[in-house]
Amino acid sequence: MSGGYREPVKVVIINTHYVETDARSFKSVVQKLTGKDSTVAAAKESESKVLRERMERMVGTQSGVQTSSGTAFDGS
């Protein structure tokens, strides 16, 4: 063991984001957070507005959903 070569330790830091949504909007929110285009019929502007308003009410912010890292998620 002494004098042997050791592989460097790989450290992975994962930043967690806390977001609340309803079952109907779950897939769309996940796709927005992961950067994948939504295959669900392009979210109509009125649906996006409803989602944004719901998320703002749940979290209590004016500009979007406040995440645990302090960044805002805008549902549009």
N, C-alpha and C positions, 0 to 999 in steps of 0.2 A: 504494500500500500504506500509506504513512504517513497517519495521520489517519482511516483507514477503521474501520468498526465490526467488531468481532470477536464472534462468538457465544461465550458462556461455554462452557468445557469441562465436559462431563458426566463425572463420576467414578462408576463403579459398583464397589462392593466386594462380593465374593462370599466368603462364609464356607463353607469346605469341611468336610464331615463325613465321616469315614472309618468305614465300617460293613462288617463281614464277615457273609455269610450263605451258605446253600446254595441250589442251584437251585430246590428245591421251595418255599422260603420267600421267594424274591427279590421276587416281585410284591407280596406282603403287606407286606414291609419297606418297599419303595418307596412304597406307598400310605400307610403310616403316617407316613413322613417327609415326604411332600408334602401330607398332610392329606386325601387322598381316601379315601372309604369303600371298603373291600374288597368286591369283587363275588364273590370266592371265598367259597363257603359259610362263613358267619361262623366264623372260626377257633375251633375247639373249645378249651376251656380247657386240656385236656391238651396240644394241639399248641402253644399259646402258651407253656406251661410248658417244653416240650421246646425250643422255639426260644430262649427266654430262657436256659435252661441252656447250650445250645450256644454262644450268643453270649458268655455270661459266661466259658465255658472258653476260647474263642478269644481274647478280649481280656484275660482275667484280672482282671475286676472282680467285686464281689459284688452291686452294685445294678443292673447293666445294662451296656450297651455304652458304653464310654468313647469319646467322639468327640474329634477333634483340637482342638476348641474348648474342651474341658474339661467339656462338658455330657454328661449320661447319657441314653441312649435306652433306655427301658423297653419291652421287647417285648410287654407285655400289652395 
